[in-house]
């Protein structure tokens, strides 16, 4: 009686959270993060336990075959939902239907050849294998695709490992004692259903937490990036530098400030759409040219930033020249007119700096070098010298804080 009550409570939990997952998925247009899959998984597992309660015993019937099939189909759906959460494009219904048909046929064959005990043992063995593979996948994710969710993934691995162990024990008990080991009021079954009821209480809020964390991470990333080019904005650069300089023995950084020459003329002559295409084109070249690990950003209309981490002065100058030459040599096709546009950039380089709090000072020094490059004819590289090293605590007069320069 107690076990039946536990199973009933488990069904209620699963059905309630299935509805919650479905409602959440409908509030997530586009990328639903697998919440619709999790809703189906909960519904399948609840249906399996409802059939178990209706069946009442361990009989051979169509209801029993459906029960076993749904019991294994549910974790498969959870697995597919987890793949969806991590950005893998997987289908739900086709693999699910194929599995259900195949496992139903296997159950018929095992029942006819070995009896009911073998069929129930096969269910426990298949569940053990399935949850073992899921636990291994979660552990693999901690080291690869889910490094940012280390604590959560370890927690899930432990919970899934517990289900795996319980199903392995159930398999051994069936092999040793037959179907009597599955008596609903046995001590083992009580432990099994208490554990499953606990999971039904803990896991759904944990899944909701993962979705909320992913959403907040996405919002934070959006707030740190320029919407047109997807490069970091000033806030994103500062946060990335803070993370970098928190590491032990972090090397000094250099800042390159790059400005598109005669950008106002491009806008006035070819239109703002062409100007936007130039901005995106230069952003793509910047991303493709910098080294892996360097930071790239856009901090103004036509101003771009590259922050070189773990580089020396000679390497920074070589990178700046590659950037300048790359922009100069790559033409841009104007989508409106079909004409090829060419542009150049001027680059100012700051001295190396230590710490994220040196970003603003580095920008001022690179800006001063950039101004000299514009005045000297554009399409060139200028490096800041000692006279440009203005301490951050000294306030400049408003008219000198941002000196106007040619476009």
Phi and psi in degrees as a GROMACS rama.xvg file:
@    title "Ramachandran Plot"
@    xaxis  label "Phi"
@    yaxis  label "Psi"
@TYPE xy
-64.4996  -41.7673  UNK-2
-63.2867  -40.2754  UNK-3
-63.4468  -38.6423  UNK-4
-63.1869  -41.895  UNK-5
-62.2577  -43.3023  UNK-6
-64.9053  -38.6706  UNK-7
-62.4226  -42.9836  UNK-8
-64.3852  -38.044  UNK-9
-61.8886  -43.3765  UNK-10
-61.1552  -42.9207  UNK-11
-62.0275  -43.8604  UNK-12
-58.9521  -48.5207  UNK-13
-62.6323  -42.267  UNK-14
-67.7885  -40.9518  UNK-15
-62.7493  -46.0712  UNK-16
-73.9216  -24.7483  UNK-17
-62.3889  -44.2782  UNK-18
-63.5788  -40.1843  UNK-19
-63.2321  -45.1407  UNK-20
-61.3545  -39.6939  UNK-21
-64.6776  -42.2094  UNK-22
-64.7708  -41.0227  UNK-23
-64.2844  -41.3738  UNK-24
-62.5228  -33.8968  UNK-25
-73.6926  -16.3839  UNK-26
-91.7253  2.58733  UNK-27
-120.139  75.9787  UNK-28
-64.7143  147.894  UNK-29
82.8171  -105.72  UNK-30
-83.5939  104.332  UNK-31
-88.1573  1.89642  UNK-32
55.6858  29.4474  UNK-33
77.9199  4.41435  UNK-34
-64.9235  -33.5236  UNK-35
-66.9183  -34.4652  UNK-36
-67.6198  -43.4051  UNK-37
-61.8502  -35.8221  UNK-38
-62.0276  -44.592  UNK-39
-64.5737  -41.411  UNK-40
-59.8531  -45.1086  UNK-41
-61.6316  -40.8974  UNK-42
-64.582  -41.7393  UNK-43
-63.7122  -45.19  UNK-44
-67.1717  -40.2516  UNK-45
-61.7  -40.5158  UNK-46
-63.6377  -38.7975  UNK-47
-62.3744  -43.4662  UNK-48
-71.2813  -32.9742  UNK-49
-63.5361  -42.9819  UNK-50
-62.715  -37.3602  UNK-51
-62.9375  -41.5761  UNK-52
-65.8913  -41.1923  UNK-53
-67.2011  -40.818  UNK-54
-64.8084  -39.8277  UNK-55
81.2816  -28.6557  UNK-56
-147.864  -170.153  UNK-57
-101.855  71.9946  UNK-58
-100.368  164.208  UNK-59
-96.0746  111.603  UNK-60
-158.04  167.898  UNK-61
-59.9235  -38.6534  UNK-62
-60.5817  -39.7398  UNK-63
-66.4369  -40.5223  UNK-64
-62.4478  -44.3477  UNK-65
-64.1358  -41.0335  UNK-66
-57.5002  -51.0346  UNK-67
-62.6044  -40.1814  UNK-68
-63.9472  -45.0849  UNK-69
-67.4699  -33.6784  UNK-70
-60.8514  -38.082  UNK-71
-86.9851  -27.4963  UNK-72
-66.6647  -34.9528  UNK-73
-58.8284  -52.8092  UNK-74
-63.7198  -28.8134  UNK-75
-63.8911  -41.1711  UNK-76
-65.524  -40.1833  UNK-77
-59.3254  -41.4147  UNK-78
-61.3585  -47.3191  UNK-79
-62.9898  -38.1259  UNK-80
-63.0168  -39.7594  UNK-81
-63.438  -38.0293  UNK-82
-64.0253  -39.0345  UNK-83
-62.4913  -41.2094  UNK-84
-59.2551  -37.1976  UNK-85
-92.4362  17.5518  UNK-86
89.7898  4.78939  UNK-87
-81.6584  132.574  UNK-88
-88.0724  97.9301  UNK-89
-122.25  153.079  UNK-90
-91.0589  160.563  UNK-91
-107.333  -58.0182  UNK-92
-73.8188  -39.2218  UNK-93
-63.4738  -52.7888  UNK-94
-63.8643  -31.2325  UNK-95
-67.9214  -45.229  UNK-96
-65.1684  -42.4373  UNK-97
-59.8102  -44.516  UNK-98
-63.2756  -46.6546  UNK-99
-60.4244  -43.9508  UNK-100
-64.9824  -45.5184  UNK-101
-63.4407  -44.1168  UNK-102
-71.133  -32.5616  UNK-103
-62.8508  -41.053  UNK-104
-65.7582  -42.6522  UNK-105
-61.0488  -40.0797  UNK-106
-60.7251  -41.3463  UNK-107
-61.9292  -44.1704  UNK-108
-64.0288  -44.3307  UNK-109
-66.1698  -40.9391  UNK-110
-61.8517  -44.8871  UNK-111
-69.3603  -31.2335  UNK-112
-97.0915  -27.925  UNK-113
-131.25  -11.2335  UNK-114
96.2642  178.271  UNK-115
-67.2135  -39.1416  UNK-116
-59.7812  -41.3445  UNK-117
-64.9647  -36.0475  UNK-118
-67.5796  -40.8633  UNK-119
-70.1154  -35.7048  UNK-120
-64.3414  -38.6004  UNK-121
-63.2505  -39.1923  UNK-122
-60.2175  -46.1791  UNK-123
-65.1522  -39.6374  UNK-124
-66.4504  -43.2529  UNK-125
-64.2012  -41.1025  UNK-126
-63.8719  -40.9588  UNK-127
-59.7949  -48.0562  UNK-128
-63.4687  -43.5403  UNK-129
-63.3653  -46.1573  UNK-130
-71.6102  -28.9311  UNK-131
-65.4651  -44.3722  UNK-132
-64.6045  -39.3796  UNK-133
-62.443  -42.4599  UNK-134
-63.331  -41.453  UNK-135
-63.2288  -39.1987  UNK-136
-62.9328  -41.7943  UNK-137
-64.0409  -43.4076  UNK-138
-62.9081  -40.7384  UNK-139
-62.3306  -38.3291  UNK-140
-63.9531  -31.9589  UNK-141
-60.0929  -31.8634  UNK-142
-95.245  -9.42527  UNK-143
-130.254  -91.8122  UNK-144
-81.0869  -6.85304  UNK-145
-129.827  38.9177  UNK-146
-62.1189  -30.7801  UNK-147
-75.4903  -8.09669  UNK-148
-119.16  41.7177  UNK-149
-57.0197  -53.3824  UNK-150
-61.3717  -44.6818  UNK-151
-64.0205  -40.5593  UNK-152
-69.3953  -37.1646  UNK-153
-62.7854  -41.1836  UNK-154
-60.381  -46.4513  UNK-155
-64.9301  -38.2476  UNK-156
-61.4815  -39.9814  UNK-157
-65.7295  -43.9669  UNK-158
-64.2703  -44.8996  UNK-159
-66.3859  -37.3632  UNK-160
-61.0091  -35.8136  UNK-161
-63.4147  -42.8559  UNK-162
-62.8613  -40.465  UNK-163
-60.0131  -46.642  UNK-164
-63.4714  -44.0647  UNK-165
-63.4575  -39.303  UNK-166
-70.2083  -34.7828  UNK-167
-63.8307  -41.9622  UNK-168
-64.1293  -39.1319  UNK-169
-62.7334  -41.6667  UNK-170
-59.2513  -46.4038  UNK-171
-65.1979  -37.8711  UNK-172
-66.5386  -38.0233  UNK-173
-67.4817  -42.0681  UNK-174
-61.8322  -39.3854  UNK-175
-79.6275  -42.6608  UNK-176
-116.799  2.56105  UNK-177
71.5796  -157.232  UNK-178
-71.2423  -14.6539  UNK-179
-63.128  -23.532  UNK-180
-67.9787  -15.6614  UNK-181
-99.144  15.3844  UNK-182
-56.2124  128.851  UNK-183
-58.6049  -29.9048  UNK-184
-97.0524  9.00293  UNK-185
-70.5757  157.483  UNK-186
-61.7684  -41.9331  UNK-187
-63.7078  -44.8478  UNK-188
-63.6153  -35.0507  UNK-189
-62.003  -46.0441  UNK-190
-62.0137  -41.5823  UNK-191
-61.3931  -47.3002  UNK-192
-73.8688  -30.8649  UNK-193
-64.0606  -42.4948  UNK-194
-64.1547  -44.3033  UNK-195
-64.7491  -38.6081  UNK-196
-65.7228  -37.7016  UNK-197
-63.6811  -42.0356  UNK-198
-61.9646  -42.227  UNK-199
-63.3178  -22.8197  UNK-200
-86.9915  -34.8324  UNK-201
-88.8219  -43.8906  UNK-202
-65.078  -47.3932  UNK-203
-57.1087  -47.1051  UNK-204
-61.9328  -31.4525  UNK-205
-66.3031  -39.2194  UNK-206
-65.72  -42.3957  UNK-207
-61.1194  -39.6605  UNK-208
-60.4852  -42.0622  UNK-209
-61.0835  -42.5717  UNK-210
-64.8125  -43.8758  UNK-211
-63.1167  -40.4717  UNK-212
-64.5692  -42.5642  UNK-213
-64.0663  -39.4328  UNK-214
-64.1603  -44.5608  UNK-215
-66.8318  -35.9061  UNK-216
-63.6288  -41.123  UNK-217
-64.5944  -41.0252  UNK-218
-64.6292  -40.8641  UNK-219
-63.8982  -38.6922  UNK-220
-67.5147  -40.0047  UNK-221
-62.8185  -38.7045  UNK-222
-69.4502  -18.7861  UNK-223
-99.281  4.23277  UNK-224
-127.797  151.21  UNK-225
-75.8509  125.864  UNK-226
-65.7706  -29.1522  UNK-227
-76.2781  -44.3082  UNK-228
-106.835  -12.9878  UNK-229
65.0263  13.7117  UNK-230
-79.0276  162.471  UNK-231
-66.1552  143.986  UNK-232
-92.5853  -172.65  UNK-233
-59.924  -41.587  UNK-234
-63.2982  -43.6425  UNK-235
-63.8368  -39.0758  UNK-236
-62.9553  -43.5659  UNK-237
-63.112  -44.044  UNK-238
-65.2451  -39.9869  UNK-239
-65.6844  -39.251  UNK-240
-66.2207  -38.1296  UNK-241
-60.3374  -42.6572  UNK-242
-65.8425  -38.9764  UNK-243
-66.5487  -47.3077  UNK-244
-76.4568  -9.70104  UNK-245
-72.8363  -22.5362  UNK-246
-68.8112  148.447  UNK-247
-68.5863  142.718  UNK-248
58.193  34.5069  UNK-249
-67.0582  131.564  UNK-250
-76.5943  158.345  UNK-251
-61.4797  160.733  UNK-252
-119.179  154.789  UNK-253
-117.452  146.872  UNK-254
-117.755  130.009  UNK-255
-109.414  124.533  UNK-256
-108.005  120.018  UNK-257
-118.752  130.178  UNK-258
-126.577  133.402  UNK-259
-73.4429  126.223  UNK-260
-72.1798  140.921  UNK-261
53.2036  37.9952  UNK-262
-66.8394  -35.9433  UNK-263
-62.1525  -37.8644  UNK-264
-64.8172  -38.3637  UNK-265
-61.4791  -45.1391  UNK-266
-63.1474  -44.7948  UNK-267
-68.4038  -34.4192  UNK-268
-84.4128  -43.7735  UNK-269
-110.184  -7.96199  UNK-270
98.7827  162.021  UNK-271
-70.5881  -27.1537  UNK-272
-64.0035  -41.7219  UNK-273
-64.5274  -37.8653  UNK-274
-61.5195  -41.2701  UNK-275
-63.6559  -37.8087  UNK-276
-65.2034  -37.6816  UNK-277
-63.7116  -43.7728  UNK-278
-59.3504  -48.2856  UNK-279
-66.0238  -36.0815  UNK-280
-65.2354  -46.3897  UNK-281
-64.3142  -37.9867  UNK-282
-61.7453  -41.7282  UNK-283
-63.4646  -43.0153  UNK-284
-64.1004  -37.9838  UNK-285
-62.6119  -46.8836  UNK-286
-60.8279  -39.9847  UNK-287
-75.71  -21.3477  UNK-288
-94.191  -37.0046  UNK-289
-66.1654  162.224  UNK-290
-77.5453  158.538  UNK-291
-63.4609  129.685  UNK-292
100.935  -21.1275  UNK-293
-71.4083  158.46  UNK-294
-102.88  139.87  UNK-295
-127.026  142.944  UNK-296
-153.728  165.593  UNK-297
-125.13  122.745  UNK-298
-116.529  0.0790148  UNK-299
-158.411  -174.606  UNK-300
-52.5108  -57.0025  UNK-301
-123.315  21.2444  UNK-302
-106.436  130.852  UNK-303
-123.327  155.872  UNK-304
-129.075  138.242  UNK-305
-125.506  127.968  UNK-306
-111.752  116.535  UNK-307
-91.1806  119.856  UNK-308
-102.686  138.588  UNK-309
55.9888  52.7217  UNK-310
-133.917  158.831  UNK-311
-103.123  173.389  UNK-312
-60.7147  -40.3331  UNK-313
-65.6851  -42.0257  UNK-314
-64.1717  -36.1475  UNK-315
-66.8205  -42.0841  UNK-316
-63.5351  -40.4028  UNK-317
-64.3169  -39.9773  UNK-318
-64.3095  -42.7706  UNK-319
-60.6607  -40.4891  UNK-320
-67.6079  -38.7045  UNK-321
-63.1381  -40.4138  UNK-322
-62.1587  -49.4786  UNK-323
-58.8947  -47.5602  UNK-324
-67.3302  -35.9381  UNK-325
-65.1629  -44.338  UNK-326
-65.2772  -41.4669  UNK-327
-64.9049  -34.1717  UNK-328
-91.1327  -13.0973  UNK-329
-103.639  118.889  UNK-330
-83.5307  156.666  UNK-331
-117.278  129.65  UNK-332
-88.0228  120.519  UNK-333
-72.3895  117.76  UNK-334
-63.4007  -32.2503  UNK-335
-74.5345  -49.1574  UNK-336
-99.0535  -19.7372  UNK-337
82.3248  -0.918134  UNK-338
-76.9402  152.595  UNK-339
-88.7634  127.36  UNK-340
-107.621  141.778  UNK-341
-122.898  144.279  UNK-342
-141.767  165.67  UNK-343
-129.417  168.223  UNK-344
-132.93  152.572  UNK-345
-112.639  139.979  UNK-346
-125.786  130.907  UNK-347
-110.739  137.235  UNK-348
-116.65  131.526  UNK-349
-85.7069  160.64  UNK-350
-65.3518  166.002  UNK-351
-67.1749  152.114  UNK-352
-139.385  154.33  UNK-353
-113.631  128.433  UNK-354
90.721  148.278  UNK-355
-64.4302  -26.0112  UNK-356
-70.488  -7.86011  UNK-357
-88.4804  1.34615  UNK-358
-62.5754  -48.5842  UNK-359
-63.4546  -41.336  UNK-360
-64.3909  -40.3177  UNK-361
-63.9812  -38.1659  UNK-362
-63.7292  -41.0829  UNK-363
-63.8139  -42.0552  UNK-364
-69.7162  -40.8795  UNK-365
-66.076  -34.8426  UNK-366
-65.1271  -39.5808  UNK-367
-64.5232  -41.3113  UNK-368
-65.8412  -39.2334  UNK-369
-62.7002  -39.695  UNK-370
-60.3945  -42.1599  UNK-371
-63.936  -39.3222  UNK-372
-64.1859  -39.1313  UNK-373
-63.9931  -44.1411  UNK-374
-66.9735  -27.5054  UNK-375
-86.7762  0.74665  UNK-376
127.579  -4.56864  UNK-377
69.8643  177.119  UNK-378
50.6248  50.3319  UNK-379
-152.891  173.881  UNK-380
-119.287  132.025  UNK-381
-127.52  138.258  UNK-382
-108.278  139.504  UNK-383
-65.2146  146.209  UNK-384
-116.658  -173.548  UNK-385
-61.7688  -29.0736  UNK-386
-73.6988  -15.5349  UNK-387
-90.7897  -4.37607  UNK-388
-80.8256  84.3406  UNK-389
-90.4352  118.977  UNK-390
-56.6835  142.908  UNK-391
-63.8854  -28.376  UNK-392
-80.5177  -9.56605  UNK-393
-86.8564  125.487  UNK-394
-86.5679  130.394  UNK-395
-88.2611  151.068  UNK-396
-58.7359  146.85  UNK-397
-53.5474  -37.1939  UNK-398
-72.6223  -14.9971  UNK-399
-107.109  -9.2744  UNK-400
-63.3945  -38.0392  UNK-401
-137.116  91.0297  UNK-402
-71.2752  133.222  UNK-403
-66.0562  143.155  UNK-404
-139.936  162.943  UNK-405
-62.0898  155.424  UNK-406
